[in-house]
Amino acid sequence: MSAQVTATVSPKLPMSNMQLQLLKLYADGVSEDDLKAIQRMIARYFADKASAEAQEVWDEKGYNAKQLLQEDMRTAYKSAQK
């Protein structure tokens, strides 16, 4: 007897502004080179955003690279007893 897996998908309506913009772009059609460039721009945008948020946390907590390099962050393991 096999188990049947059912997934419920509830679409969110209306579409987000990002989805609408991408649909407009797809409707016009883009070359492979343009598609790759757009993918890189999107990836760069989110990487920059994450980096800015991380920098904000570092500033709030007063972290610095020298402090983190000097900190012993290894996990202490219990020695195996035989």
Secondary structure, 3 states (H helix, E strand, C coil): CCCCCCCCCCCCCCCCHHHHHHHHHHHHCCCHHHHHHHHHHHHHHHHHHHHHHHHHHHHHHCCCHHHHHHCCCCCCCCCCCC
